Amino acid sequence: MERLPLNVPSLTKEEFIKILPKRMQYKGLERLFGHFTPIYMRYLANAMDQYTWFRYVESESKNFIFKTMATRKLYELLNRSLRNNICSGNENGKVIDQKAVGLTSRGVNYKAVNEDGFGIFDREEELRLVVCDGVGDCLVGEVASYVILELFAKHADASSYDLFKMACDKLSELEARLEDAIPEFESFPNEISQAAVTALNIQGNSCEVAQVGDVLLFWARGDHMEMLSPLGKWLDVEQLSELFADNNYLARRHIISNAIGRNYDASWEPWTFEMKSGDVLVLASDGIETLHPRTVQKLIQEHGEPATLAEKLFEQVIQANLKWQTASAPIYTKPDNVTIVVYRHP
C-alpha cells in the first residue's frame, strides 16, 4: 500500500496580480479562489464593479474562516491521524494497492475544499472499497467523510450497514461537542456534517453494495458498461446518454435524498452481484459526471490497468472542468470535487 501526493491546478499569488486590476487585489486571494481557472477569474473580474467584488470577497472570506474554524476544532476533538490506505478530510492524494487504486481531488472551478474521501481496505479474504462525498450544504462535509472512513478502518468485522449507523451516532456526538466548545455554532441552521457514501465488500466473485446518496458505481464487462444510479437501478450507456441530454435530469441529478448524518434514513438494504474475471469497477463521487458516460466507457475499454485508468479518468475530469464557463463546455459539465477508485477483478 503506497500513498502519494496529487498535483491539483491552482492559481498563484503572482497570477492573481496579472489577472486582476490593482483595485481588486487583496491579500490571500489564492487561498479563497486558487481553485478557479484564469478564464473564470477574468469572467468574475469583468462581471463585478469594485464594490460588488469587495462584498463577494468579504462573504467568501467569512465563509472560509467559519468553515476552517469548525474543521480545525472537530479534528482536534477526533484526534485525527493519517493512514496510508485512506485519503480524506480536505486532502488531495492517491493510494496504490495491489488490488485497487484510488485518488481524490478538490478539482477546479468548484470549491477550495475537498469534501470527498476514499479508503481501500485490503484484507486476506476481503477487499473493501469506500468512497464518501461530503454534502456541500453542510458546514464541514469533509469531516463526515473522514469519520466514516475511520470507522471502516477501526471496525474491520462490522457490516457496512452497522458502520453507517455508527457514523451517524459519531457525527451527532461531534456536533454536540462542537457546540459545547464554541457555543456560537448552536445557531448553525443545517447539519454540521454529513456525507453520501457507497461501500463495496468484495469476497471471491461476490460484491456487496451499500449505497446511501449519490456516490456512483460503474460496472464494465467487455464492451458493456452500466452505472448504478442513486435510486439503486442499473442503467446502461444508452439510458445514461438519454439522461445526459435531458435538462431536467441535469438540473436535479445531484439532489441527495439520503446521507450519513442526523437525518439519515436507515430503511435500505445492501445487495450483492456476481463478478467475472476481467470485470472493471469504477467507484466515484458524482464529480465524475463532468464526463459523458460514453467517455467513461471508452476510457475503461482503452485502459484496463487500474492505475492508468484512474489517472486517465481524473485527467479527463480536470480538462472538462477547466473548460467550464467557456463556449466549448458541454451542457452537462458541473465542476465538483472528484474521487475515483478503480478495481479490476482477477
C-alpha positions in Angstrom: 0.0 0.0 0.0 1.5 3.3 -1.1 0.1 6.8 -0.6 1.3 9.6 -2.9 0.6 13.3 -3.3 -1.6 14.5 -6.2 -1.0 17.7 -8.1 -4.0 19.9 -8.4 -4.1 23.0 -10.7 -4.0 26.1 -8.6 -3.7 29.9 -9.2 -0.7 31.5 -7.5 -0.4 35.0 -5.9 1.5 36.2 -8.9 -1.2 35.0 -11.3 -3.8 36.9 -9.4 -1.7 40.1 -9.7 -1.6 39.6 -13.5 -5.3 38.8 -13.8 -7.0 41.3 -11.6 -6.7 45.1 -11.8 -4.9 46.7 -8.8 -8.1 48.0 -7.2 -9.5 44.4 -6.9 -6.4 42.8 -5.4 -6.5 41.7 -1.7 -4.2 39.5 0.4 -5.0 35.8 0.5 -7.0 35.6 -2.7 -5.1 32.5 -3.7 -6.5 30.7 -0.6 -10.1 31.7 -1.5 -10.0 31.4 -5.2 -6.9 29.4 -6.1 -9.1 26.6 -7.4 -10.6 28.8 -10.1 -9.2 28.9 -13.6 -7.8 32.1 -15.1 -10.7 32.2 -17.5 -13.3 32.1 -14.7 -11.4 34.6 -12.6 -11.3 37.1 -15.6 -15.0 36.5 -16.0 -15.7 37.4 -12.3 -13.4 40.5 -12.6 -15.3 41.8 -15.6 -18.7 41.0 -14.2 -18.3 43.0 -11.0 -17.5 46.6 -10.1 -15.1 47.3 -7.3 -17.8 47.4 -4.6 -19.5 44.2 -5.7 -16.1 42.4 -5.8 -15.3 43.7 -2.3 -18.6 42.3 -1.0 -18.0 39.0 -2.8 -14.5 38.6 -1.4 -15.8 39.6 2.1 -18.6 37.0 2.0 -16.3 34.2 0.7 -13.7 35.1 3.3 -16.2 34.9 6.2 -17.4 31.5 5.0 -13.8 30.3 4.7 -12.9 31.4 8.2 -16.1 29.9 9.7 -15.6 26.6 7.9 -11.9 26.4 8.8 -12.6 27.1 12.5 -15.1 24.3 12.6 -13.0 21.8 10.8 -9.9 22.5 12.9 -11.9 22.1 16.2 -13.6 18.9 15.1 -10.4 17.3 14.0 -8.9 18.3 17.4 -11.9 16.6 19.1 -11.3 13.5 16.9 -7.5 13.3 17.5 -7.2 13.0 13.7 -4.5 10.8 12.4 -3.3 9.8 8.9 -3.5 6.4 7.4 -1.8 5.0 4.2 -5.0 3.5 2.9 -7.3 6.5 3.5 -7.3 9.9 1.8 -10.0 12.3 3.2 -10.6 15.4 5.3 -9.7 18.0 2.7 -6.7 16.1 1.2 -5.7 15.7 -2.4 -3.9 12.4 -2.9 -3.6 8.9 -4.4 -3.4 5.4 -2.8 -2.0 2.5 -4.8 -2.7 -1.0 -3.6 -2.1 -4.4 -5.4 -5.8 -4.8 -5.9 -7.2 -1.3 -6.4 -6.1 2.3 -7.0 -7.8 5.5 -5.8 -7.4 9.2 -6.0 -9.2 12.3 -4.7 -9.0 16.0 -5.5 -10.8 19.2 -4.9 -10.8 19.7 -8.6 -11.0 23.1 -10.3 -13.7 25.7 -10.6 -15.7 24.3 -7.6 -14.5 24.6 -4.0 -11.3 25.4 -2.2 -12.0 22.4 0.0 -12.1 18.7 -0.9 -15.1 17.2 0.9 -14.6 13.8 -0.8 -12.6 10.9 0.6 -11.9 7.2 -0.1 -10.5 4.2 1.6 -9.0 0.9 0.3 -9.2 -1.8 3.0 -7.3 -4.8 1.6 -7.5 -7.9 3.8 -6.7 -11.6 3.1 -10.2 -12.8 2.2 -11.9 -9.4 1.7 -11.5 -6.2 -0.1 -13.5 -3.1 0.9 -13.6 0.0 -1.3 -15.4 3.0 0.1 -16.0 6.5 -1.4 -17.5 9.3 0.5 -18.8 12.7 -0.8 -19.3 15.3 1.9 -22.6 17.2 1.4 -22.0 20.8 0.3 -25.0 22.3 2.1 -23.4 21.3 5.4 -20.7 23.3 7.2 -17.9 20.6 7.0 -18.8 17.7 4.8 -15.1 16.6 4.7 -15.3 15.7 8.4 -18.2 13.3 7.7 -16.1 11.6 5.0 -13.2 11.3 7.4 -15.4 9.9 10.3 -17.0 7.2 8.0 -13.6 6.0 6.6 -12.0 6.0 10.1 -14.8 3.7 11.3 -14.2 1.3 8.4 -10.5 1.2 9.4 -11.2 0.6 13.1 -14.0 -1.9 12.8 -13.0 -4.5 10.2 -15.6 -7.0 11.2 -18.6 -4.7 11.2 -21.1 -4.6 8.3 -21.4 -1.6 6.2 -24.9 -1.1 7.4 -23.8 -1.1 11.0 -20.9 1.2 10.2 -23.2 3.7 8.6 -25.3 3.8 11.8 -22.1 4.2 13.9 -21.0 7.1 11.8 -24.4 8.9 12.3 -24.0 8.5 16.1 -20.5 9.8 15.9 -21.4 12.8 13.9 -24.3 13.7 16.2 -21.9 13.4 19.2 -19.3 15.6 17.4 -22.0 18.2 16.7 -22.9 18.4 20.3 -19.2 18.6 21.4 -18.6 21.4 18.9 -21.5 23.4 20.3 -20.1 23.0 23.8 -16.6 24.1 22.7 -17.9 27.0 20.5 -21.4 27.9 21.6 -22.0 30.1 18.5 -22.2 27.0 16.4 -25.5 26.2 18.1 -27.2 28.7 15.7 -26.0 26.9 12.5 -29.3 26.2 10.7 -28.2 23.0 9.0 -26.4 19.8 9.9 -22.8 20.4 10.8 -21.6 17.5 8.7 -23.0 14.7 6.6 -21.9 12.7 3.6 -23.1 10.4 0.8 -21.3 7.1 0.6 -21.0 3.9 -1.4 -19.1 0.9 0.1 -18.2 -2.3 -1.8 -17.3 -5.5 0.0 -15.6 -8.0 -2.4 -15.2 -11.6 -1.4 -14.4 -14.1 -4.0 -16.7 -13.4 -7.0 -19.3 -11.7 -4.9 -19.6 -7.9 -4.5 -21.8 -6.4 -1.8 -23.0 -2.9 -2.4 -24.0 -0.5 0.4 -25.2 2.8 -1.1 -26.5 5.9 0.6 -26.7 9.0 -1.5 -25.2 9.8 -5.0 -21.7 8.2 -5.0 -21.7 6.2 -8.2 -20.6 2.7 -9.3 -19.7 1.8 -12.9 -19.5 -1.9 -13.8 -17.9 -2.9 -17.1 -17.7 -6.3 -18.7 -16.1 -6.4 -22.1 -17.8 -3.8 -24.3 -20.8 -3.4 -22.0 -21.0 -0.9 -19.1 -23.7 0.0 -16.6 -23.9 2.6 -13.8 -25.7 2.1 -10.5 -27.9 5.2 -10.1 -28.6 6.8 -6.6 -32.0 5.2 -6.9 -30.4 1.7 -6.9 -31.0 0.9 -10.6 -28.5 -0.3 -13.1 -28.6 2.0 -16.2 -26.8 1.1 -19.5 -24.9 3.6 -21.7 -28.0 4.2 -23.9 -30.2 5.1 -20.9 -27.5 7.3 -19.4 -27.0 9.1 -22.7 -30.7 9.9 -22.8 -30.5 11.3 -19.3 -27.4 13.4 -20.1 -29.5 15.0 -22.9 -32.3 15.9 -20.5 -32.0 19.4 -19.0 -34.5 18.5 -16.2 -32.3 15.5 -15.2 -29.1 17.5 -15.3 -30.7 20.2 -13.0 -31.8 17.6 -10.5 -29.0 14.9 -10.7 -27.1 16.0 -7.5 -30.1 16.4 -5.2 -29.4 14.0 -2.3 -32.4 12.3 -0.7 -30.3 10.4 1.9 -26.9 10.8 3.6 -25.0 9.8 6.6 -25.8 12.3 9.3 -28.5 13.5 11.7 -31.4 12.9 9.3 -30.2 9.5 7.9 -32.9 7.2 6.7 -31.8 3.6 7.6 -34.6 1.9 5.5 -32.4 0.4 2.9 -30.7 -2.9 2.4 -27.3 -3.9 1.0 -27.4 -6.3 -2.0 -24.9 -8.3 -4.0 -24.0 -9.1 -7.6 -21.6 -11.7 -9.1 -18.5 -10.7 -11.0 -16.4 -12.5 -13.6 -12.7 -12.4 -14.4 -11.8 -9.1 -16.1 -14.8 -7.1 -14.8 -13.9 -3.5 -14.0 -15.5 -1.5 -11.2 -15.2 2.3 -11.0 -16.4 3.7 -7.7 -16.6 7.5 -7.9 -18.1 10.6 -6.4 -20.6 12.5 -8.6 -17.8 14.8 -9.8 -17.1 12.1 -12.4 -20.4 13.2 -14.1 -18.4 16.0 -15.6 -17.7 13.3 -18.2 -20.3 11.8 -20.5 -21.0 8.1 -19.8 -19.7 7.2 -23.3 -16.4 8.8 -22.4 -16.1 6.8 -19.2 -16.9 3.6 -21.1 -14.3 4.4 -23.8 -11.6 5.0 -21.2 -12.4 1.7 -19.4 -12.1 -0.1 -22.7 -8.8 1.5 -23.6 -7.1 1.3 -20.2 -7.8 -1.9 -18.3 -4.9 -1.4 -15.7 -6.4 0.3 -12.6 -3.7 2.8 -12.0 -3.7 4.0 -15.6 -7.5 4.1 -15.8 -7.8 6.1 -12.6 -5.3 8.7 -13.9 -6.9 8.9 -17.3 -10.4 9.4 -15.9 -9.0 12.1 -13.5 -7.2 13.9 -16.3 -10.4 14.0 -18.4 -12.4 15.3 -15.5 -10.0 18.1 -14.8 -9.8 19.0 -18.5 -13.6 19.2 -18.7 -13.8 21.4 -15.6 -11.1 23.7 -17.0 -13.4 24.4 -19.9 -16.3 25.4 -17.7 -17.8 28.8 -18.5 -16.4 28.6 -22.0 -18.2 28.1 -25.3 -16.6 24.6 -25.6 -18.0 23.4 -22.3 -20.7 20.6 -22.7 -24.1 21.4 -21.2 -23.7 18.6 -18.6 -20.5 20.0 -17.2 -20.7 20.7 -13.5 -17.4 21.2 -11.6 -17.1 19.3 -8.3 -14.7 17.5 -6.1 -13.7 14.3 -7.8 -12.8 10.9 -6.3 -12.2 7.8 -8.3 -11.4 4.2 -7.1 -10.7 1.5 -9.8 -10.7 -2.3 -9.3 -10.2 -5.0 -11.9 -11.4 -8.5 -10.9 -8.7 -11.1 -11.4 
